[in-house]
Every structure is written in structure tokens, then in C-alpha cells.
């Protein structure tokens, strides 16, 4: 079975609650909290496992939330390699406003990582045996981590023979796009606009922007995540738009990570690129159906994918 490793530099314990209404200065009575391990790469690995693949999550871990994160991953049965750090793993939280259906997401910055802690993350990847076929770098960079960390990971991925997949934002994404070296990159529409330096509006501009990224060598494959509208994928001269199934939206947390996990697993299993992105679109849609920080369920992904297989060929 193909082996997928993920690296999450800024993991979190995700807390989600519901309350009737979010009102300034009021004491808000909340539902019982739900805790889920979070952070881009950890979510990707969870989805790969949920869909029947083999995944391993690598992440820095420290403090009480780091311990809780490790226990949570043990309970999920996910293979993981925590890298001890001096700082405390962060907590992030989501509040669902039950009367309106609105969702409020609070994302904390996370601990700084020392140079030796970052190096231990790289060493942990390098020590994997067998080496992963795919290495996924997903999620935010913690405070103080230089964008040049991406360059080190590119060199490591080449040395171990892994295809590097990146899902980043802000300066790390801009740097990764300028340097090249990624096999697959998955920007959102806002992130694509940031890369291009202008608002990308409409399907024609989306397609032109993806062609430009491919021609500039930003990545071999670029998948544009379009939320409820699905995805647009480009590779060489290949360009395809894939619609998303219409589903009730409960929570947007983890939808992009679910999309990426399903895409990478499908590619690792040898699926054609368009089919792999269909798997990703189905997984993203299956995740938004779930409350709080819960991710997709395998049966939902399979059901939604069957509908896409019939309607999008």
C-alpha cells in the first residue's frame, strides 16, 4: 500500500462548541466541548486513514495540549511521530451560533520553534523507513519560522524520493511558488489572487492564472480549491473543472485538508488526475456536512463520489 507522510509545523487541539447566540459581554452558555486533533497535515493524515490509506503524521509537540494531541491521535489509531519542543502546542476553537447557523473560528498563533527543533522535524522525516511516496507539508508556519524551511524540505524530499505536496498560505506559499520544487500545490481562490498580485475573478481568469503557475514552474500540478463550486486542476496542457455536489453546510473546518488528503491518496493509488480531484471534491463536501471540527466519513465520501462519477464525465 502506498505510504503518505505529513508534516504539520503548527498543530493544534481544536475545540468546538455551540451556543445560541454570540453576544458581546454576555455570559454565553455553551454545549459540551468536542476536542479533535488539528493542523493541516494532521487533518490530511486523518483523512487518508479514514479513506483506507496508510498515513503517518509528524509534528512538533509540547505542553499539556501537546500531550492531549498525542493521546487523541493514539485513540484514533493514527500512526504519528511527535517531535518534542520546549513551547506549548496551541489550542484553537470554533463556536457555532445555533440560532443563525453562523460559525466563528478563532485561530491562535502557536509556539515558536528553535532551529534545532525544526531540524529534528526534518531528521524525523529523513529517518522514515521505508521512505514515503508522498510528503505533505500543510498548515501555517509558526512564529519565527523562515520561509527558507521550504527549501530544506524540497532537498530532503528529492533525497528520499518523495513527491512533495504543499498547502500553505501567505509568505510561505509565495516563497514555495517562486522557488518551485513541489509536485502539487493547492491554493484557495484568495491565495491564488495573492500569488498573481490581482483579484482573480471568473472562470477565464482562474484558468489563465493556473496556466501561468504551471508555466512558471511553481508546481507540476496545481489544484485550485473553489469551496462549494468544486475545484479547477491544471497539469501541463491539461485543465479540468470539477463541480462539487450540493450538500448542507454545517461547518467549513477541515474541508480543504480533507480535499487534499483524498487527492493525494487517490494519486498514490494510481488514479488518473481528474478522478483524484473528484475524490478530493467529494471528501471536502463530506466534511462540510459534519459539525464543528469533525472530518469526513468514508461512507459519505463514497456516496458523493458515486454521484460525481455519474454527472461529471
SEMARKOL-813496 format. One record per residue (C-alpha): chain; x negated, y, z negated. Coordinates in steps of 0.5 Angstrom, whole numbers. Each point is the difference from the previous one (the first is absolute). Example, Ala and Ser with C-alpha at 12.3 -4.5 7.8 and 13.67 -1.06 7.14 Angstrom:
# SEMARKOL-813496
<pt "A" <-25 -9 -16>>;
<pt "A" <-2 7 2>>;
END
This chain:
# SEMARKOL-813496
<pt "A" <0 0 0>>;
<pt "A" <-3 7 2>>;
<pt "A" <-3 4 -6>>;
<pt "A" <2 7 -2>>;
<pt "A" <-3 4 -5>>;
<pt "A" <2 7 -2>>;
<pt "A" <-4 6 -4>>;
<pt "A" <4 5 -4>>;
<pt "A" <-4 5 -3>>;
<pt "A" <5 4 -4>>;
<pt "A" <5 -6 -2>>;
<pt "A" <6 2 -5>>;
<pt "A" <5 -3 -4>>;
<pt "A" <6 2 3>>;
<pt "A" <6 2 -5>>;
<pt "A" <7 1 3>>;
<pt "A" <6 2 -4>>;
<pt "A" <7 2 2>>;
<pt "A" <4 6 -3>>;
<pt "A" <7 3 1>>;
<pt "A" <-3 7 2>>;
<pt "A" <-6 3 0>>;
<pt "A" <1 7 -4>>;
<pt "A" <-5 5 -3>>;
<pt "A" <-2 0 -7>>;
<pt "A" <6 -5 -2>>;
<pt "A" <-2 -7 -3>>;
<pt "A" <1 -5 5>>;
<pt "A" <3 -7 -2>>;
<pt "A" <-4 -5 5>>;
<pt "A" <1 -7 2>>;
<pt "A" <-4 -6 -3>>;
<pt "A" <-7 2 4>>;
<pt "A" <-3 -5 5>>;
<pt "A" <-7 -1 1>>;
<pt "A" <-4 -2 6>>;
<pt "A" <-7 0 2>>;
<pt "A" <-1 5 6>>;
<pt "A" <-5 4 4>>;
<pt "A" <0 -1 8>>;
<pt "A" <-5 -6 0>>;
<pt "A" <3 -4 -6>>;
<pt "A" <7 1 4>>;
<pt "A" <-3 -2 6>>;
<pt "A" <-2 -7 -3>>;
<pt "A" <6 -1 -4>>;
<pt "A" <4 0 7>>;
<pt "A" <-5 -4 3>>;
<pt "A" <1 -5 -5>>;
<pt "A" <8 1 0>>;
<pt "A" <0 -2 7>>;
<pt "A" <-4 -6 -1>>;
<pt "A" <-7 2 2>>;
<pt "A" <-7 0 -4>>;
<pt "A" <-2 6 -3>>;
<pt "A" <-5 3 -5>>;
<pt "A" <0 7 -4>>;
<pt "A" <-6 3 -2>>;
<pt "A" <1 7 -4>>;
<pt "A" <-3 3 -6>>;
<pt "A" <3 -1 -7>>;
<pt "A" <-1 4 -7>>;
<pt "A" <4 1 -6>>;
<pt "A" <7 -2 -2>>;
<pt "A" <3 1 7>>;
<pt "A" <-5 -4 3>>;
<pt "A" <1 -6 -5>>;
<pt "A" <7 0 2>>;
<pt "A" <-1 1 7>>;
<pt "A" <-5 -7 0>>;
<pt "A" <6 -3 -4>>;
<pt "A" <5 2 4>>;
<pt "A" <-4 -3 6>>;
<pt "A" <-1 -6 -3>>;
<pt "A" <7 -1 -2>>;
<pt "A" <2 1 8>>;
<pt "A" <-5 -5 2>>;
<pt "A" <-4 4 4>>;
<pt "A" <-8 -1 0>>;
<pt "A" <-4 6 -2>>;
<pt "A" <-7 3 -2>>;
<pt "A" <1 5 -5>>;
<pt "A" <-7 5 0>>;
<pt "A" <-1 2 -7>>;
<pt "A" <0 8 -1>>;
<pt "A" <-1 5 -5>>;
<pt "A" <6 4 1>>;
<pt "A" <7 -2 -1>>;
<pt "A" <5 -3 6>>;
<pt "A" <5 5 2>>;
<pt "A" <8 0 -1>>;
<pt "A" <5 2 5>>;
<pt "A" <7 1 -1>>;
<pt "A" <6 0 4>>;
<pt "A" <7 3 -2>>;
<pt "A" <7 -2 4>>;
<pt "A" <5 5 -1>>;
<pt "A" <6 -4 0>>;
<pt "A" <6 5 1>>;
<pt "A" <-4 2 6>>;
<pt "A" <-4 -5 3>>;
<pt "A" <-6 4 0>>;
<pt "A" <-7 -2 -2>>;
<pt "A" <-5 3 -4>>;
<pt "A" <-7 -2 1>>;
<pt "A" <-6 2 -5>>;
<pt "A" <-7 -2 2>>;
<pt "A" <-6 1 -5>>;
<pt "A" <-7 1 3>>;
<pt "A" <-3 -6 -3>>;
<pt "A" <-7 0 -4>>;
<pt "A" <-7 2 4>>;
<pt "A" <-5 -6 2>>;
<pt "A" <-7 0 -1>>;
<pt "A" <-5 -1 5>>;
<pt "A" <-2 -7 -3>>;
<pt "A" <8 -2 -1>>;
<pt "A" <1 2 8>>;
<pt "A" <-6 -5 1>>;
<pt "A" <3 -5 -4>>;
<pt "A" <6 0 4>>;
<pt "A" <-4 -1 7>>;
<pt "A" <-4 -5 -4>>;
<pt "A" <6 -4 -1>>;
<pt "A" <3 0 7>>;
<pt "A" <-7 -2 2>>;
<pt "A" <0 -6 -4>>;
<pt "A" <6 -3 2>>;
<pt "A" <-1 -7 3>>;
<pt "A" <3 -1 5>>;
<pt "A" <0 7 3>>;
<pt "A" <7 3 1>>;
<pt "A" <2 0 7>>;
<pt "A" <3 7 -1>>;
<pt "A" <-2 5 -5>>;
<pt "A" <6 5 -2>>;
<pt "A" <-2 7 -3>>;
<pt "A" <6 3 -2>>;
<pt "A" <3 6 -5>>;
<pt "A" <-3 6 -3>>;
<pt "A" <-8 1 -2>>;
<pt "A" <0 2 -7>>;
<pt "A" <-3 7 -2>>;
<pt "A" <-7 1 2>>;
<pt "A" <-1 -6 5>>;
<pt "A" <-3 3 6>>;
<pt "A" <3 -2 7>>;
<pt "A" <-7 -3 2>>;
<pt "A" <2 -6 -4>>;
<pt "A" <4 -2 6>>;
<pt "A" <-7 0 4>>;
<pt "A" <-3 -5 -5>>;
<pt "A" <7 -5 1>>;
<pt "A" <-1 1 7>>;
<pt "A" <-7 -3 0>>;
<pt "A" <2 -5 -5>>;
<pt "A" <6 -3 4>>;
<pt "A" <-5 0 6>>;
<pt "A" <-5 -4 -4>>;
<pt "A" <5 -5 -3>>;
<pt "A" <4 -1 7>>;
<pt "A" <7 3 -3>>;
<pt "A" <4 5 4>>;
<pt "A" <1 6 -4>>;
<pt "A" <8 3 0>>;
<pt "A" <1 6 -3>>;
<pt "A" <6 4 -3>>;
<pt "A" <-3 7 -3>>;
<pt "A" <2 7 0>>;
<pt "A" <-3 7 -1>>;
<pt "A" <-7 1 1>>;
<pt "A" <-2 -8 -1>>;
<pt "A" <5 -1 6>>;
<pt "A" <-3 6 4>>;
<pt "A" <-7 -3 -1>>;
<pt "A" <2 -7 2>>;
<pt "A" <3 2 6>>;
<pt "A" <-6 5 2>>;
<pt "A" <-5 -6 -1>>;
<pt "A" <3 -6 3>>;
<pt "A" <-1 -7 -2>>;
<pt "A" <7 -2 -2>>;
<pt "A" <3 -6 3>>;
<pt "A" <7 3 -2>>;
<pt "A" <3 7 -2>>;
<pt "A" <7 1 -3>>;
<pt "A" <1 7 -1>>;
<pt "A" <7 3 -1>>;
<pt "A" <3 6 4>>;
<pt "A" <-2 5 -5>>;
<pt "A" <-7 -3 0>>;
<pt "A" <0 0 8>>;
<pt "A" <1 7 0>>;
<pt "A" <-5 2 -5>>;
<pt "A" <-5 -4 5>>;
<pt "A" <2 3 6>>;
<pt "A" <0 7 -3>>;
<pt "A" <7 2 2>>;
<pt "A" <7 -3 -1>>;
<pt "A" <1 -6 4>>;
<pt "A" <8 1 2>>;
<pt "A" <4 -5 4>>;
<pt "A" <-2 -7 3>>;
<pt "A" <-4 3 6>>;
<pt "A" <-5 4 -5>>;
<pt "A" <0 -6 -4>>;
<pt "A" <-2 -5 6>>;
<pt "A" <-5 6 2>>;
<pt "A" <-3 0 -7>>;
<pt "A" <-1 -7 -1>>;
<pt "A" <-3 -1 7>>;
<pt "A" <-5 6 -2>>;
<pt "A" <-2 -4 -6>>;
<pt "A" <-2 -6 4>>;
<pt "A" <-4 3 5>>;
<pt "A" <-4 4 -5>>;
<pt "A" <-1 -7 -4>>;
<pt "A" <3 1 -6>>;
<pt "A" <2 -7 -1>>;
<pt "A" <1 -6 5>>;
<pt "A" <8 0 -2>>;
<pt "A" <4 6 -2>>;
<pt "A" <7 -1 -3>>;
<pt "A" <4 6 -2>>;
<pt "A" <5 -1 -5>>;
<pt "A" <6 3 1>>;
<pt "A" <5 -2 -6>>;
<pt "A" <7 -1 2>>;
<pt "A" <-2 1 7>>;
<pt "A" <-5 -6 0>>;
<pt "A" <-7 0 3>>;
<pt "A" <-4 2 6>>;
<pt "A" <-6 -4 2>>;
<pt "A" <-6 1 4>>;
<pt "A" <-6 -4 2>>;
<pt "A" <-4 2 7>>;
<pt "A" <5 1 5>>;
<pt "A" <6 -4 -4>>;
<pt "A" <5 4 -3>>;
<pt "A" <7 -2 -3>>;
<pt "A" <5 3 -4>>;
<pt "A" <4 -5 -5>>;
<pt "A" <6 2 -3>>;
<pt "A" <2 -1 -8>>;
<pt "A" <6 -4 -2>>;
<pt "A" <5 5 -3>>;
<pt "A" <0 -2 -8>>;
<pt "A" <3 3 -6>>;
<pt "A" <-6 4 -3>>;
<pt "A" <-1 -1 -8>>;
<pt "A" <-7 2 -1>>;
<pt "A" <-6 2 5>>;
<pt "A" <-5 -2 -5>>;
<pt "A" <-5 -5 4>>;
<pt "A" <4 0 6>>;
<pt "A" <-7 2 4>>;
<pt "A" <-4 -5 -4>>;
<pt "A" <5 -6 2>>;
<pt "A" <0 2 7>>;
<pt "A" <-8 0 0>>;
<pt "A" <0 -7 -3>>;
<pt "A" <5 -3 4>>;
<pt "A" <-4 2 6>>;
<pt "A" <-7 -2 -2>>;
<pt "A" <3 -7 -2>>;
<pt "A" <3 -1 7>>;
<pt "A" <-6 2 4>>;
<pt "A" <-4 -4 -5>>;
<pt "A" <4 -6 2>>;
<pt "A" <-1 2 8>>;
<pt "A" <7 3 1>>;
<pt "A" <0 5 6>>;
<pt "A" <-1 7 -2>>;
<pt "A" <7 2 2>>;
<pt "A" <3 -6 -4>>;
<pt "A" <-5 2 -6>>;
<pt "A" <3 7 0>>;
<pt "A" <7 -3 0>>;
<pt "A" <-2 -4 -6>>;
<pt "A" <-2 7 -4>>;
<pt "A" <6 4 2>>;
<pt "A" <4 -6 -3>>;
<pt "A" <-4 0 -6>>;
<pt "A" <1 7 -1>>;
<pt "A" <7 0 1>>;
<pt "A" <1 -5 -5>>;
<pt "A" <-4 4 -5>>;
<pt "A" <4 6 0>>;
<pt "A" <6 -5 -2>>;
<pt "A" <-3 -1 -6>>;
<pt "A" <1 4 -7>>;
<pt "A" <-6 4 -3>>;
<pt "A" <-7 -3 1>>;
<pt "A" <2 -7 3>>;
<pt "A" <-2 -2 6>>;
<pt "A" <3 -4 6>>;
<pt "A" <3 -7 -1>>;
<pt "A" <-2 -5 5>>;
<pt "A" <7 -2 2>>;
<pt "A" <2 7 1>>;
<pt "A" <-6 1 5>>;
<pt "A" <1 -7 4>>;
<pt "A" <8 2 1>>;
<pt "A" <-2 7 2>>;
<pt "A" <-6 -2 5>>;
<pt "A" <5 -5 3>>;
<pt "A" <5 6 2>>;
<pt "A" <-6 4 3>>;
<pt "A" <-2 -6 4>>;
<pt "A" <6 0 3>>;
<pt "A" <1 7 1>>;
<pt "A" <-7 3 1>>;
<pt "A" <-3 -4 6>>;
END
